[in-house]
Amino acid sequence: QVQLVESGGGLVQAGGSLRLSCAASGRTFSSYTMGWFRQAPGKERELVAAISRSGSTTYYGDSVKGRFTISRDNAKNTVYLQMNSLKPEDTAVYYCNADRSAITIATMKGDYWGQGTQVTVSS
């Protein structure tokens, strides 16, 4: 079992940057595929970015390619999401997710979720 705690959200102007962090408890962090999801009001939760257990492979949703970068530090039990060139449509609650049995990182969606962190991008 793993517990996830996100941080780093906030209010930023369009074109700005934010870096989200997700700290995981436990000693098996490197066993989990990790991902960032987001959910805007009235919309379904969507996978934004994911990273393999070793960090060697990443996946990005089409709407964030070239702007967001996911990374992980297995020694620190932490996954990051660097968000650049933010747009108002990036406004959402961002959730960290851990999946121990993902077959592919593009389809990851595990049972473990963080509490979410709000990102608001003003125009």
matplotlib code that plots the C-alpha trace (Angstrom):
import matplotlib.pyplot as plt

x = [0.0, 1.1, 0.0, 0.4, 0.5, 0.6, 1.9, 2.8, -0.5, -1.7, -2.8, -0.7, -1.1, -1.3, 2.1, 3.5, 4.9, 4.2, 5.9, 3.8, 5.3, 3.8, 5.5, 4.8, 5.1, 6.4, 9.5, 8.2, 7.8, 9.9, 7.4, 4.7, 4.0, 3.1, 0.9, -0.8, -4.5, -6.6, -10.2, -11.9, -15.4, -18.0, -15.4, -14.1, -10.8, -8.1, -4.5, -2.1, 1.2, 2.7, 6.1, 7.4, 8.8, 12.4, 11.6, 12.9, 9.6, 7.0, 3.6, 1.8, -1.7, -2.0, -3.1, 0.1, 2.8, 5.7, 4.6, 4.6, 7.4, 7.0, 9.9, 10.6, 13.2, 13.0, 15.5, 13.2, 9.9, 8.7, 7.2, 7.1, 5.1, 6.8, 4.1, 5.2, 3.4, 0.2, -3.1, -6.5, -7.7, -5.1, -7.2, -8.2, -7.6, -4.5, -4.2, -1.2, -1.9, 0.1, -0.5, 1.4, 0.0, 0.0, 0.5, 1.3, 1.9, -0.6, -3.4, -2.3, -4.9, -4.2, -6.0, -4.0, -4.8, -3.5, -5.9, -5.5, -4.0, -5.8, -4.1, -5.8, -4.5, -5.8, -6.1]
y = [0.0, 3.5, 7.0, 10.0, 13.7, 16.3, 19.8, 22.8, 23.9, 27.5, 30.4, 31.5, 33.7, 32.2, 31.5, 30.9, 27.7, 25.5, 22.4, 19.8, 17.2, 14.0, 12.4, 8.7, 6.7, 3.2, 1.4, 0.1, 3.3, 2.0, -0.8, 1.6, 3.2, 6.8, 9.3, 12.7, 13.0, 16.2, 16.9, 20.2, 21.1, 19.1, 17.0, 13.5, 12.8, 12.5, 11.1, 14.0, 12.2, 9.0, 7.5, 4.0, 2.4, 3.1, 6.5, 5.5, 5.8, 8.6, 9.3, 12.6, 13.5, 15.4, 18.6, 18.9, 17.5, 19.8, 21.9, 19.4, 17.1, 14.2, 12.9, 10.8, 10.4, 6.9, 7.6, 10.4, 8.5, 11.5, 12.2, 15.6, 17.4, 20.5, 22.6, 25.3, 27.6, 27.1, 27.9, 28.7, 25.3, 23.7, 24.8, 21.7, 19.7, 17.6, 14.2, 11.9, 8.2, 5.0, 1.7, -1.4, -3.5, -1.2, -3.1, 0.1, 3.5, 5.1, 3.0, 3.3, 4.0, 2.5, 2.2, 4.8, 8.5, 11.7, 14.3, 16.5, 20.0, 22.9, 24.6, 27.8, 29.6, 33.1, 34.7]
z = [0.0, -0.7, 0.4, -1.8, -0.9, -3.7, -3.4, -5.6, -7.0, -7.0, -9.1, -12.1, -15.1, -18.6, -19.9, -16.5, -14.9, -11.9, -10.5, -8.8, -6.4, -5.2, -2.2, -1.6, 1.6, 1.8, 0.6, -2.7, -4.6, -7.5, -8.0, -9.1, -12.4, -11.5, -13.2, -13.0, -13.7, -13.8, -13.4, -14.4, -13.2, -15.2, -17.0, -16.5, -14.9, -17.5, -17.6, -18.2, -17.9, -16.7, -16.1, -15.9, -12.7, -13.7, -15.2, -18.6, -20.4, -20.3, -21.7, -22.3, -23.2, -26.5, -24.8, -22.8, -25.1, -25.3, -22.3, -19.4, -18.2, -15.7, -13.8, -10.7, -8.1, -6.6, -3.9, -2.6, -3.3, -5.3, -8.7, -10.3, -13.0, -14.4, -16.2, -18.6, -20.9, -18.9, -20.4, -18.8, -20.0, -17.8, -14.8, -12.8, -9.7, -10.3, -8.8, -8.3, -9.0, -8.4, -10.3, -9.4, -12.2, -15.2, -18.5, -20.4, -18.9, -21.3, -19.7, -16.1, -13.4, -10.1, -6.9, -5.0, -5.3, -3.6, -2.2, -5.2, -5.7, -7.4, -10.4, -11.6, -14.7, -15.2, -18.7]

ax = plt.figure().add_subplot(projection="3d")
ax.plot(x, y, z, "-o")
ax.set_aspect("equal")
plt.show()
